[in-house]
Amino acid sequence: MAKKLIIPPFESEREEVAWWEKNRAAVEADMRSAMRNGKTLSLQDVLAQARARRELLPVTIRLPSEDIATARKLAENKGIGYQTYIKLLLHEALQKEAKHG
């Protein structure tokens, strides 16, 4: 029987991101195992699977170097890559605009 993965409490976003990156394979394996065994998955699990399946398209844009530097610094403080951070910001802005547009 495989050891159950326990998600610990985190003191910072950086610590949480590092833990998830380190344990990503184990979490995904747990989910695949649950599905094969006919177990019910939580809504959180289902949403995570949907996000993973979403098609991602590569995009090239030109941004001012100052914006990239700022994004790098802010992303580093959160413990994530700057491209991921920019993607998150863009997603949030698009969602907000879609609600109010």
Contact map, one row per residue, 1 for C-alpha under 8 A:
11100000000000000000000000000000000000000000000000000000000000000000000000000000000000000000000000000
11110000000000000000000000000000000000000000000000000000000000000000000000000000000000000000000000000
11111000000000000000000000000000000000000000000000000000000000000000000000000000000000000000000000000
01111100000000000000000000000000000000000000000000000000000000000000000000000000000000000000000000000
00111110000000000000000001100000000000000000000000000000000000000000000000000000000000000000000000000
00011111000000000000000000000000000000000000000000000000000000000000000000000000000000000000000000000
00001111100000000000000000000000000000000000000000000000000000000000000000000000000000000000000000000
00000111110000000000000000000000000000000000000000000000000000000000000000000000000000000000000000000
00000011111000000000000000000000000000000000000000000000000000000000000000000000000000000000000000000
00000001111110110000000000000000000000000000000000000000000000000000000000000000000000000000000000000
00000000111110110000000000000000000000000000000000000000000000000000000000000000000000000000000000000
00000000011111110000000000000000000000000000000000000000000000000000000000000000000000000000000000000
00000000011111111000000000000000000000000000000000000000000000000000000000000110000000000000000000000
00000000000111111100000000000000000000000000000000000000000000000000000000001111000000000000000000000
00000000011111111110000000000000000000000000000000000000000000000000000000000010000000000000000000000
00000000011111111111000000000000000000000000000000000000000000000000000000000000000000000000000000000
00000000000011111111100000000000000000000000000000000000000000000000000000000011000000000000000000000
00000000000001111111110000000000000000000000000000000000000000000000000000000010000000000000000000000
00000000000000111111111000000000000000000000000000000000000000000000000000000000000000000000000000000
00000000000000011111111100000000000000000000000000000000000000000000000000000000000000000000000000000
00000000000000001111111100000000000000000000000000000000000000000000000000000000000000000000000000000
00000000000000000111111110000000000000000000000000000000000000000000000000000000000000000000000000000
00000000000000000011111111100000000000000000000000000000000000000000000000000000000000000000000000000
00000000000000000001111111110000000000000000000000000000000000000000000000000000000000000000000000000
00000000000000000000011111111000000000000000000000000000000000000000000000000000000000000000000000000
00001000000000000000001111111100000000000000000000000000000000000000000000000000000000000000000000000
00001000000000000000001111111110000000000000000000000000000000000000000000000000000000000000000000000
00000000000000000000000111111111000000000000000000000000000000000000000000000000000000000000000000000
00000000000000000000000011111111100000000000000000000000000000000000000000000000000000000000000000000
00000000000000000000000001111111110000000000000000000000000000000000000000000000000000000000000000000
00000000000000000000000000111111111000001000100000000000000000000000000000000000000000000000000000000
00000000000000000000000000011111111100000000000000000000000000000000000000000000000000000000000000000
00000000000000000000000000001111111110000000000000000000000000000000000000000000000000000000000000000
00000000000000000000000000000111111111111000000000000000000000000000000000000000000000000000000000000
00000000000000000000000000000011111111111000000000000000000000000000000000000000000000000000000000000
00000000000000000000000000000001111111100000000000000000000000000000000000000000000000000000000000000
00000000000000000000000000000000111111100000000000000000000000000000000000000000000000000000000000000
00000000000000000000000000000000011111110000000000000000000000000000000000000000000000000000000000000
00000000000000000000000000000000011111111000000000000000000000000000000000000000000000000000000000000
00000000000000000000000000000000011001111100000000000000000000000000000000000000000000000000000000000
00000000000000000000000000000010011000111111110000000000000000000000000000000000000000000000000000000
00000000000000000000000000000000000000011111110000000000000000000000000000000000000000000000000000000
00000000000000000000000000000000000000001111111000000000000000000000000000000000000000000000000000000
00000000000000000000000000000000000000001111111100000000000000000000000000000000000000000000000000000
00000000000000000000000000000010000000001111111110000000000000000000000000000000000000000000000000000
00000000000000000000000000000000000000001111111111000000000000000000000000000000000000000000000000000
00000000000000000000000000000000000000000011111111100000000000000000000000000000000000000000000000000
00000000000000000000000000000000000000000001111111110000000000000000000000000000000000000000000000000
00000000000000000000000000000000000000000000111111111000000000000000000000000000000000000000000000000
00000000000000000000000000000000000000000000011111111100000000000000000000000000000000000000000000000
00000000000000000000000000000000000000000000001111111100000000000000000000000000000000000000000000000
00000000000000000000000000000000000000000000000111111100000000000000000000000000000000000000000000000
00000000000000000000000000000000000000000000000011111110000000000000000000000000000000000000000000000
00000000000000000000000000000000000000000000000001111111000000000000000000000000000000000000000000000
00000000000000000000000000000000000000000000000000001111100000000000000000000000000000000000000000000
00000000000000000000000000000000000000000000000000000111110000000000000000000000000000000000000000000
00000000000000000000000000000000000000000000000000000011111000000000000000000000000000000000000000000
00000000000000000000000000000000000000000000000000000001111100000000000000000000000000000000000000000
00000000000000000000000000000000000000000000000000000000111110000000000000000000000000000000000000000
00000000000000000000000000000000000000000000000000000000011111000000000000000000000000000000000000000
00000000000000000000000000000000000000000000000000000000001111100000000000000000000000000000000000000
00000000000000000000000000000000000000000000000000000000000111110000000000000000000000000000000000000
00000000000000000000000000000000000000000000000000000000000011111011000000000000000000000000000000000
00000000000000000000000000000000000000000000000000000000000001111111000000000000000000000000000000000
00000000000000000000000000000000000000000000000000000000000000111111100000000000000000000000000000000
00000000000000000000000000000000000000000000000000000000000000011111110000000000000000000000000000000
00000000000000000000000000000000000000000000000000000000000000111111111000000000000000000000000000000
00000000000000000000000000000000000000000000000000000000000000111111111100000000010000000000000000000
00000000000000000000000000000000000000000000000000000000000000001111111110000000000000000000000000000
00000000000000000000000000000000000000000000000000000000000000000111111111000000000000000000000000000
00000000000000000000000000000000000000000000000000000000000000000011111111100000010011000000000000000
00000000000000000000000000000000000000000000000000000000000000000001111111110000110000000000000000000
00000000000000000000000000000000000000000000000000000000000000000000111111111000010000000000000000000
00000000000000000000000000000000000000000000000000000000000000000000011111111100010000000000000000000
00000000000000000000000000000000000000000000000000000000000000000000001111111111110010000000000000000
00000000000000000000000000000000000000000000000000000000000000000000000111111111110000000000000000000
00000000000001000000000000000000000000000000000000000000000000000000000011111111000000000000000000000
00000000000011000000000000000000000000000000000000000000000000000000000001111111000000000000000000000
00000000000011101100000000000000000000000000000000000000000000000000000000111111100000000000000000000
00000000000001001000000000000000000000000000000000000000000000000000000000111111110110000000000000000
00000000000000000000000000000000000000000000000000000000000000000000000100110011111110000000000000000
00000000000000000000000000000000000000000000000000000000000000000001001111110001111111000000000000000
00000000000000000000000000000000000000000000000000000000000000000000000000000000111111100000000000000
00000000000000000000000000000000000000000000000000000000000000000000000000000001111111110000000000000
00000000000000000000000000000000000000000000000000000000000000000000001000100001111111111000000000000
00000000000000000000000000000000000000000000000000000000000000000000001000000000011111111100000000000
00000000000000000000000000000000000000000000000000000000000000000000000000000000001111111110000000000
00000000000000000000000000000000000000000000000000000000000000000000000000000000000111111111000000000
00000000000000000000000000000000000000000000000000000000000000000000000000000000000011111111100000000
00000000000000000000000000000000000000000000000000000000000000000000000000000000000001111111110000000
00000000000000000000000000000000000000000000000000000000000000000000000000000000000000111111111000000
00000000000000000000000000000000000000000000000000000000000000000000000000000000000000011111111100000
00000000000000000000000000000000000000000000000000000000000000000000000000000000000000001111111110000
00000000000000000000000000000000000000000000000000000000000000000000000000000000000000000111111111000
00000000000000000000000000000000000000000000000000000000000000000000000000000000000000000011111111100
00000000000000000000000000000000000000000000000000000000000000000000000000000000000000000001111111110
00000000000000000000000000000000000000000000000000000000000000000000000000000000000000000000111111111
00000000000000000000000000000000000000000000000000000000000000000000000000000000000000000000011111111
00000000000000000000000000000000000000000000000000000000000000000000000000000000000000000000001111111
00000000000000000000000000000000000000000000000000000000000000000000000000000000000000000000000111111
00000000000000000000000000000000000000000000000000000000000000000000000000000000000000000000000011111
